[in-house]
Amino acid sequence: MKKKFSNIKVCAFDAYGTCFDINSAAETIKNKIGKSWLDFSNTWRTTQLEYTWLRTLMKKHADFWKITKDSLNYSMKIHNINTKYQKELLSLYKNLSVYPELKQTLQELKRKKIKTCILSNGTPSLLKHLVNNANIENLFDSIISIEKIKIYKPDPKVYKLVTDRFKCKPSQVCFLSSNSWDVVGSGLYGFQSIWVNRANKIFDNLDYYPKATFKNLYELNKFI
């Protein structure tokens, strides 16, 4: 069994794909979209991320909601999905399903007196709505959005938002993300980073490997 993490003061969670199911919007109306709904959802997500990276590189910031709408419009064209579903998909994206183990995981961390936060590309209003909709708003000590600095992950300045907020060292932060590039970015900053690999993917070759790999968030409390 892997060793438990030590000297952890903060557990920081990525939001999209880690706490909330990014495919749930398309899945909810898959009967309308058709059998390729998951391919469409993956295109939407991939394009959304690419737009965050490109806008950061170009120094042409737009908030995450605009990027979400722009990437949806592009993805619907790619997959020949009727644009009449665009408004419905955007509404569903604001109310993504929460992964069932999140609440219990956060409750256990609170019991252990470990601070918790979300660190996300999402706008403050989007994140607040997701957290309130899942009835877990009292289980996070802070909701941290990149909008404070208007630079997207995985820029080191994003991860510094956590250490600044909690006045701690990077090594005192356990960070969890379903995105391997996010795990790499946070790990290179100095976090003890965990990959939440729900879909049996292959980790990227980017000079950092996670401290642990979990299938879901339930596993966290075995190590902290």
N, C-alpha and C positions, 0 to 999 in steps of 0.2 A: 504494500500500500504506500502511496506517496506520502511524504511528510506534510504535516499541517503547516499552513502559512503562519509566520510569526510576526509580531509587532505591527499588526494591521490595525489602523485607527479608522479608516474609511473604506467602504465598499462603494465603488462607482459603477453604474450600469449604463451601457448604451441603451437607447430606447428602441429603435426600429429594428426588428428582427431578433432582439435579445429579450426585451420585456413584452413587446407587442408584435403580433403576427402580421408581417407586411403583406402576406398573401391573402389575408382574410377579406379584404375589400373585393378583389376579383372573385374569390371563391363564393362569396355571398350571392353573386349574380352570375355564376358560371353557366346556368341554364340559358341566360341571355347571350353571354359571350360565346359560348360553344366549348367544344372539347379541348381547344388550345388555350384555355383560360390561364393555365399555369405558365405556359411559355410567354404569354402576353404579360402576365404579372412579373415574370423574371426580367423581361425587356424593360418594363416600366422602372423597376428597381435599379437595374444596371445603368439605364440612361440617367436616372435621377442622380446617382452617385457620380457618374461621369461629368454631369453638369456642375456639380459642386466642385469637383477638382479643377475643371476647366475655368470656371469663374474665379476661383482662387488664384490660379496661375495667371489669368488675364487681368487680375485686379479689377474685376467687373462684378461686384457683389450684387446678388439678388437673394432675397430671403427664401427659406426652404419651401414655403408654400408656393411661391411663384415657380420655383424649380420643379416642384411636384406637378403643378399644372402643365408646365411646358413639356416635361418628360412624358406625361400622360398623353398629351396631344400627339406627340411624335410617335409614341408606342401604338396608339390606336390606328394611326396611318399605316405603320409597318404591318400590323396584324389585320388590317381591313375590318376593324370593329366600328360599328355605327356610332357616330359622334353623339347620338341622342342619349347614350349611356354615360357621357362624360360627367355631367352634373351629379348623377347618382354615385359614380365611382369616387368622386371627390368628397362627397358627403360621407361615404363609407370609410374613406381614408382618415377622416377626422375621428372616426370611432372604431379604430382597429381593435380586434380581439386581444385581450391580455392572455399571456400564457398562464395556465392554471396554477403552476407552482410558485409564481412570483410572490403572491401575498404571504404565503407561509414562510418563504425564504426571508422576506423582509422582516416579518414578525420575529423570526429566530435571531436575526442580526440585532434587532432592537433589544431583545432579551439579553444579548451578550454585550450590549452598550457600545456597539460599533455604529459610527455615523454612516448614513446612506445618502446617495444622491444619484440623479440622472445626469449624464453628460452627453448632450445630443446636438446634432445639426439642426434639429427642429426649432421652430420659433417658440418663444415663451408661451404664447397663447395656444398653440397646437399641443404642446407638452402638458400644459395645465389641463386642457380639455381631456386628453387621454387619461391622465392620472385620476382626475375627478370622476370620469366615466367608469373607471375600474374600481372606484371607492378605496383607493390606496394613498390618497393625498396626505394622510397623517403618518405614513410610514417612510416618507422621504424627508430628510433634513434640508435638502436643497434640490432645486431643479435648475440645472445650469445649461444655458443655451449658448451656442457659438455667436449668436447675434450681439453679444456683449462686445466682441472684437471683430465680428464680420469676416471671419476667416474659417474655412471649413476644415474638418478632420482630413488627414492626420497631421496637420501642422502642430509642432510642439507647443505653440502658444495656446492651443485649445486645451491640452492636458494640464497646462499650468493654471488654468482657471480653477481646477480642483484643489491643487496645493495652496493657491492663494486664498481660496474660500475657507479652507479648514486649517490653515496655518500649520501644515505638516510637510514632511519630506516625501518625495515621490515613492520611496520604498515602503512607506506606511499606507499606501493606497493599493487596494486590490481592485482591479478593473476587469469587468466582464463584457465581452462583446461577441456577437455571432459573426462579425466581419473580421477575417484574418488580417486584413490591412490595418484595421483599427487596433487589433491586438498588437501588431508590430509597432505602430506609431506610439501607442501608449507604453509599450515595453521599452522601446528605445528612449523614451523620456525618463523612464525609471520606475514605472509602476510594476507591481507584481500582477501580470496580466493573464487572464484565463480566456480560452476560446470556448464558446458555447456552440458546439458543432452538432446542431440538430439534424442536419441533412447529410451527414457522412461525406463531407467535402474533403478536398486535399488542401493542406495549408500552403500558403504562398512562400516562395523562396525569396525572403526579403531581409535576411541577416538577423532575424530574431525568431525565437520559437516560444510558444506559451509555457508558463510555469505549470499549467495543467490544462487538460482538455476535458470538457464535460459534455454529456448528451443533453443535459437540461440543468436548470438552476437548483434543483433539489440537492445536487451533489456538493454545492458550495458549503453547506453547514457541516460536512464531514471534514473539511479542511481548515475551517476558521473557528 
